[in-house]
Amino acid sequence: MPLTETKMNIRKLIYFLLIGIPILGILITPYAILNTMVSLKYETENITDCVSNVSGENLCDTIRNLKILFAVCVLLLFMLIYFRKRILKPNLK
């Protein structure tokens, strides 16, 4: 019987680690978007330019990718919370 409790504890640990990943993404990506927008303002000649004069990186693509990453993190977090019981329920056969 202790073997099933150990499996359940490991399953809970993995689940909460998986919950932590999108939470970290949700907390970090707005800061990264804001940081890239500041770079876009000060590292380009015109307001319509997207390529940085300092690094040569396309900052508009970076902002778009960070927005997509934020949306994926939110979606993943909601899915993990919604399917919590199904994920944590032990498979009894």
DOSE-953329 format. One record per atom (N, C-alpha, C, CB): y, z, x; residue number from 0; residue in one letter; atom name. Coordinates in steps of 0.1 Angstrom, whole numbers, plus 2048, in hexadecimal, padded with zeros to 3 digits. Glycine has a CB too. Layout:
residues N
NODE   y   z   x   i aa at
NODE   Y   Z   X NUM  a CA
...
end
This chain:
residues 93
NODE   y   z   x   i aa at
NODE 7F4 800 808   0  m  N
NODE 800 800 800   0  m CA
NODE 80D 800 808   0  m  C
NODE 800 80C 7F7   0  m CB
NODE 80D 807 814   1  p  N
NODE 81A 807 81C   1  p CA
NODE 81D 7F9 821   1  p  C
NODE 818 810 828   1  p CB
NODE 813 7F0 822   2  l  N
NODE 816 7E3 827   2  l CA
NODE 81F 7DB 81D   2  l  C
NODE 808 7DB 828   2  l CB
NODE 81D 7DD 810   3  t  N
NODE 826 7D6 807   3  t CA
NODE 834 7DC 807   3  t  C
NODE 820 7D8 7F9   3  t CB
NODE 835 7E9 80A   4  e  N
NODE 843 7EF 80B   4  e CA
NODE 84A 7EA 817   4  e  C
NODE 842 7FE 80B   4  e CB
NODE 842 7E8 822   5  t  N
NODE 848 7E2 82E   5  t CA
NODE 84D 7D4 82C   5  t  C
NODE 83E 7E3 83A   5  t CB
NODE 844 7CC 825   6  k  N
NODE 848 7BE 822   6  k CA
NODE 855 7BE 819   6  k  C
NODE 83D 7B7 81B   6  k CB
NODE 855 7C7 810   7  m  N
NODE 861 7C8 806   7  m CA
NODE 86D 7CC 80E   7  m  C
NODE 85E 7D2 7FB   7  m CB
NODE 86C 7D5 817   8  n  N
NODE 878 7D9 81F   8  n CA
NODE 87D 7CE 828   8  n  C
NODE 874 7E6 828   8  n CB
NODE 873 7C7 82E   9  i  N
NODE 877 7BB 836   9  i CA
NODE 87E 7B1 82E   9  i  C
NODE 86B 7B5 83D   9  i CB
NODE 878 7AE 822  10  r  N
NODE 87E 7A4 818  10  r CA
NODE 88C 7A9 814  10  r  C
NODE 875 7A3 80C  10  r CB
NODE 88F 7B5 812  11  k  N
NODE 89C 7BA 80E  11  k CA
NODE 8A6 7B9 81A  11  k  C
NODE 89B 7C9 80A  11  k CB
NODE 8A1 7BC 826  12  l  N
NODE 8A9 7BB 832  12  l CA
NODE 8AD 7AC 834  12  l  C
NODE 8A2 7C0 83F  12  l CB
NODE 8A4 7A3 833  13  i  N
NODE 8A7 795 834  13  i CA
NODE 8B1 790 82A  13  i  C
NODE 89B 78C 834  13  i CB
NODE 8AF 795 81D  14  y  N
NODE 8B8 791 812  14  y CA
NODE 8C6 796 815  14  y  C
NODE 8B2 797 805  14  y CB
NODE 8C8 7A2 819  15  f  N
NODE 8D5 7A7 81C  15  f CA
NODE 8DC 7A1 828  15  f  C
NODE 8D5 7B6 81D  15  f CB
NODE 8D4 79D 832  16  l  N
NODE 8D9 795 83D  16  l CA
NODE 8DE 787 838  16  l  C
NODE 8CF 794 848  16  l CB
NODE 8D6 781 82F  17  l  N
NODE 8DA 774 829  17  l CA
NODE 8E7 776 820  17  l  C
NODE 8CF 76E 821  17  l CB
NODE 8E8 781 81A  18  i  N
NODE 8F4 784 812  18  i CA
NODE 901 785 81C  18  i  C
NODE 8F3 790 809  18  i CB
NODE 8FE 78B 827  19  g  N
NODE 909 78D 830  19  g CA
NODE 90F 780 836  19  g  C
NODE 905 796 83B  19  g CB
NODE 907 776 838  20  i  N
NODE 90B 76A 83E  20  i CA
NODE 916 763 836  20  i  C
NODE 900 760 840  20  i CB
NODE 914 761 828  21  p  N
NODE 91F 75A 821  21  p CA
NODE 92B 763 81F  21  p  C
NODE 919 756 813  21  p CB
NODE 929 771 81F  22  i  N
NODE 934 77A 81E  22  i CA
NODE 93D 778 82A  22  i  C
NODE 930 788 81C  22  i CB
NODE 937 777 836  23  l  N
NODE 93E 775 842  23  l CA
NODE 946 767 842  23  l  C
NODE 935 776 84F  23  l CB
NODE 93F 75D 83D  24  g  N
NODE 945 750 83C  24  g CA
NODE 951 750 832  24  g  C
NODE 93B 746 837  24  g CB
NODE 94F 758 827  25  i  N
NODE 95A 758 81E  25  i CA
NODE 966 760 824  25  i  C
NODE 956 75F 811  25  i CB
NODE 964 769 82C  26  l  N
NODE 96F 771 832  26  l CA
NODE 975 769 83E  26  l  C
NODE 96A 77E 837  26  l CB
NODE 96E 761 845  27  i  N
NODE 973 75B 851  27  i CA
NODE 979 74D 84E  27  i  C
NODE 968 759 85B  27  i CB
NODE 974 745 845  28  t  N
NODE 979 738 843  28  t CA
NODE 987 737 83E  28  t  C
NODE 970 731 839  28  t CB
NODE 98C 740 835  29  p  N
NODE 99B 73F 832  29  p CA
NODE 9A4 741 83E  29  p  C
NODE 99E 749 827  29  p CB
NODE 9A0 74A 847  30  y  N
NODE 9A8 74C 853  30  y CA
NODE 9A7 740 85C  30  y  C
NODE 9A2 758 85B  30  y CB
NODE 99B 739 85D  31  a  N
NODE 99A 72D 865  31  a CA
NODE 9A2 722 85F  31  a  C
NODE 98B 729 866  31  a CB
NODE 9A2 721 852  32  i  N
NODE 9AA 716 84B  32  i CA
NODE 9B9 718 84E  32  i  C
NODE 9A8 716 83C  32  i CB
NODE 9BE 725 84D  33  l  N
NODE 9CC 728 84F  33  l CA
NODE 9CF 725 85E  33  l  C
NODE 9CF 736 84C  33  l CB
NODE 9C7 729 867  34  n  N
NODE 9C9 727 875  34  n CA
NODE 9CA 718 878  34  n  C
NODE 9BE 72D 87D  34  n CB
NODE 9C1 710 872  35  t  N
NODE 9C1 701 874  35  t CA
NODE 9CE 6FB 86E  35  t  C
NODE 9B5 6FB 86F  35  t CB
NODE 9D2 700 863  36  m  N
NODE 9DE 6FB 85D  36  m CA
NODE 9EB 6FE 865  36  m  C
NODE 9E0 701 84F  36  m CB
NODE 9EB 709 86C  37  v  N
NODE 9F6 70C 875  37  v CA
NODE 9F5 703 881  37  v  C
NODE 9F5 71B 87A  37  v CB
NODE 9E9 700 886  38  s  N
NODE 9E8 6F6 891  38  s CA
NODE 9EC 6E9 88C  38  s  C
NODE 9D9 6F6 896  38  s CB
NODE 9E9 6E5 880  39  l  N
NODE 9ED 6D8 87A  39  l CA
NODE 9FD 6D7 87A  39  l  C
NODE 9E8 6D6 86C  39  l CB
NODE A03 6E2 877  40  k  N
NODE A12 6E2 876  40  k CA
NODE A18 6E1 884  40  k  C
NODE A17 6EF 870  40  k CB
NODE A13 6E8 88E  41  y  N
NODE A1A 6E9 89B  41  y CA
NODE A14 6DF 8A6  41  y  C
NODE A19 6F6 8A0  41  y CB
NODE A09 6D9 8A3  42  e  N
NODE A03 6D1 8AD  42  e CA
NODE A03 6C2 8AA  42  e  C
NODE 9F4 6D5 8B0  42  e CB
NODE A0A 6BE 89F  43  t  N
NODE A0B 6B0 89C  43  t CA
NODE A1A 6AC 89B  43  t  C
NODE A05 6AD 88E  43  t CB
NODE A1D 69F 89D  44  e  N
NODE A2B 69A 89D  44  e CA
NODE A30 69A 88F  44  e  C
NODE A2B 68C 8A4  44  e CB
NODE A29 693 886  45  n  N
NODE A2D 691 878  45  n CA
NODE A25 699 86F  45  n  C
NODE A2C 682 874  45  n CB
NODE A2A 69C 863  46  i  N
NODE A23 6A4 859  46  i CA
NODE A16 69D 854  46  i  C
NODE A2C 6A7 84D  46  i CB
NODE A16 68F 855  47  t  N
NODE A0A 688 850  47  t CA
NODE A00 686 85B  47  t  C
NODE A0F 67A 84B  47  t CB
NODE A03 689 867  48  d  N
NODE 9F9 688 872  48  d CA
NODE 9EE 692 870  48  d  C
NODE 9FF 689 880  48  d CB
NODE 9E2 68F 874  49  c  N
NODE 9D7 698 874  49  c CA
NODE 9D1 69B 881  49  c  C
NODE 9CC 692 86B  49  c CB
NODE 9D4 693 88B  50  v  N
NODE 9CE 694 898  50  v CA
NODE 9D7 69D 8A1  50  v  C
NODE 9CB 687 89F  50  v CB
NODE 9D2 6A7 8A7  51  s  N
NODE 9D9 6B1 8AF  51  s CA
NODE 9DD 6AA 8BC  51  s  C
NODE 9D1 6BD 8B2  51  s CB
NODE 9EA 6AC 8C0  52  n  N
NODE 9EF 6A7 8CD  52  n CA
NODE 9E9 6AF 8D9  52  n  C
NODE 9FE 6A7 8CE  52  n CB
NODE 9E5 6BC 8D6  53  v  N
NODE 9E0 6C5 8E0  53  v CA
NODE 9D1 6C2 8E3  53  v  C
NODE 9E3 6D3 8DC  53  v CB
NODE 9C9 6C3 8D9  54  s  N
NODE 9BB 6C2 8DB  54  s CA
NODE 9B5 6B4 8D7  54  s  C
NODE 9B4 6CC 8D3  54  s CB
NODE 9BC 6AC 8D0  55  g  N
NODE 9B7 69F 8CB  55  g CA
NODE 9AD 6A0 8C0  55  g  C
NODE 9B0 698 8D7  55  g CB
NODE 9AC 6AC 8BA  56  e  N
NODE 9A3 6AE 8AF  56  e CA
NODE 9A9 6AA 8A2  56  e  C
NODE 99E 6BD 8AF  56  e CB
NODE 9A1 6A5 899  57  n  N
NODE 9A6 6A2 88B  57  n CA
NODE 9A6 6AE 883  57  n  C
NODE 99E 697 885  57  n CB
NODE 9B2 6B4 881  58  l  N
NODE 9B4 6C1 87A  58  l CA
NODE 9B1 6C0 86B  58  l  C
NODE 9C1 6C7 87D  58  l CB
NODE 9B4 6B4 865  59  c  N
NODE 9B2 6B3 857  59  c CA
NODE 9A3 6B3 854  59  c  C
NODE 9B8 6A5 852  59  c CB
NODE 99B 6AD 85C  60  d  N
NODE 98C 6AE 85B  60  d CA
NODE 987 6BC 85C  60  d  C
NODE 985 6A5 865  60  d CB
NODE 98D 6C3 866  61  t  N
NODE 989 6D1 868  61  t CA
NODE 98C 6DA 85B  61  t  C
NODE 990 6D7 874  61  t CB
NODE 998 6D8 856  62  i  N
NODE 99C 6DF 84A  62  i CA
NODE 993 6DC 83E  62  i  C
NODE 9AB 6DC 846  62  i CB
NODE 98F 6CF 83C  63  r  N
NODE 986 6CB 832  63  r CA
NODE 979 6D1 834  63  r  C
NODE 985 6BB 831  63  r CB
NODE 974 6D1 840  64  n  N
NODE 966 6D6 843  64  n CA
NODE 966 6E6 840  64  n  C
NODE 962 6D3 851  64  n CB
NODE 971 6EC 843  65  l  N
NODE 971 6FB 841  65  l CA
NODE 972 6FE 832  65  l  C
NODE 97E 701 848  65  l CB
NODE 979 6F6 82A  66  k  N
NODE 979 6F7 81C  66  k CA
NODE 96B 6F5 816  66  k  C
NODE 983 6EE 815  66  k CB
NODE 964 6EB 81B  67  i  N
NODE 956 6E9 816  67  i CA
NODE 94D 6F5 81A  67  i  C
NODE 950 6DC 81C  67  i CB
NODE 94F 6FA 826  68  l  N
NODE 947 706 82B  68  l CA
NODE 94A 712 822  68  l  C
NODE 94A 709 839  68  l CB
NODE 957 714 81E  69  f  N
NODE 95A 71F 815  69  f CA
NODE 953 71D 808  69  f  C
NODE 96A 720 813  69  f CB
NODE 954 711 802  70  a  N
NODE 94D 70F 7F5  70  a CA
NODE 93E 711 7F6  70  a  C
NODE 950 701 7F0  70  a CB
NODE 938 70D 801  71  v  N
NODE 929 70F 803  71  v CA
NODE 926 71D 804  71  v  C
NODE 924 707 80F  71  v CB
NODE 92E 725 80B  72  c  N
NODE 92C 733 80C  72  c CA
NODE 92D 73A 7FF  72  c  C
NODE 936 73A 816  72  c CB
NODE 937 737 7F7  73  v  N
NODE 938 73D 7E9  73  v CA
NODE 92C 739 7E1  73  v  C
NODE 946 738 7E3  73  v CB
NODE 928 72D 7E1  74  l  N
NODE 91D 728 7D9  74  l CA
NODE 910 72F 7DE  74  l  C
NODE 91B 719 7DA  74  l CB
NODE 90E 730 7EB  75  l  N
NODE 902 737 7F0  75  l CA
NODE 902 746 7EC  75  l  C
NODE 902 736 7FF  75  l CB
NODE 90E 74C 7ED  76  l  N
NODE 90E 75A 7E9  76  l CA
NODE 90B 75C 7DA  76  l  C
NODE 91C 760 7EC  76  l CB
NODE 910 754 7D1  77  f  N
NODE 90D 755 7C3  77  f CA
NODE 8FF 752 7C0  77  f  C
NODE 916 74B 7BB  77  f CB
NODE 8F9 749 7C7  78  m  N
NODE 8EB 746 7C5  78  m CA
NODE 8E2 751 7CA  78  m  C
NODE 8E7 739 7CD  78  m CB
NODE 8E5 757 7D5  79  l  N
NODE 8DD 762 7DA  79  l CA
NODE 8DE 76E 7D1  79  l  C
NODE 8E2 766 7E8  79  l CB
NODE 8EA 771 7CB  80  i  N
NODE 8EB 77C 7C2  80  i CA
NODE 8E4 779 7B5  80  i  C
NODE 8FA 77F 7BF  80  i CB
NODE 8E6 76C 7B0  81  y  N
NODE 8DF 769 7A3  81  y CA
NODE 8D0 769 7A4  81  y  C
NODE 8E4 75B 79F  81  y CB
NODE 8CA 765 7AF  82  f  N
NODE 8BC 765 7B0  82  f CA
NODE 8B6 771 7B8  82  f  C
NODE 8B7 758 7B8  82  f CB
NODE 8BE 77C 7B8  83  r  N
NODE 8BA 788 7BF  83  r CA
NODE 8AD 78D 7BB  83  r  C
NODE 8C5 792 7BD  83  r CB
NODE 8AB 78E 7AE  84  k  N
NODE 89E 794 7A9  84  k CA
NODE 892 78B 7AD  84  k  C
NODE 89F 796 79A  84  k CB
NODE 894 77E 7AC  85  r  N
NODE 889 775 7AF  85  r CA
NODE 886 775 7BE  85  r  C
NODE 88D 767 7AA  85  r CB
NODE 890 777 7C6  86  i  N
NODE 88E 777 7D5  86  i CA
NODE 887 784 7D9  86  i  C
NODE 89C 776 7DC  86  i CB
NODE 88C 790 7D3  87  l  N
NODE 887 79D 7D8  87  l CA
NODE 87A 7A1 7D1  87  l  C
NODE 892 7A7 7D5  87  l CB
NODE 877 79A 7C6  88  k  N
NODE 86B 79E 7BE  88  k CA
NODE 85E 79B 7C7  88  k  C
NODE 86A 797 7B1  88  k CB
NODE 855 7A5 7C8  89  p  N
NODE 849 7A2 7D0  89  p CA
NODE 840 799 7C9  89  p  C
NODE 842 7B0 7D3  89  p CB
NODE 83A 790 7D1  90  n  N
NODE 830 787 7CB  90  n CA
NODE 823 78D 7C9  90  n  C
NODE 82F 77A 7D4  90  n CB
NODE 820 791 7BD  91  l  N
NODE 813 797 7BA  91  l CA
NODE 80A 78D 7B4  91  l  C
NODE 815 7A2 7AF  91  l CB
NODE 7FE 78B 7BB  92  k  N
NODE 7F4 781 7B7  92  k CA
NODE 7E7 788 7B5  92  k  C
NODE 7F3 776 7C2  92  k CB
end
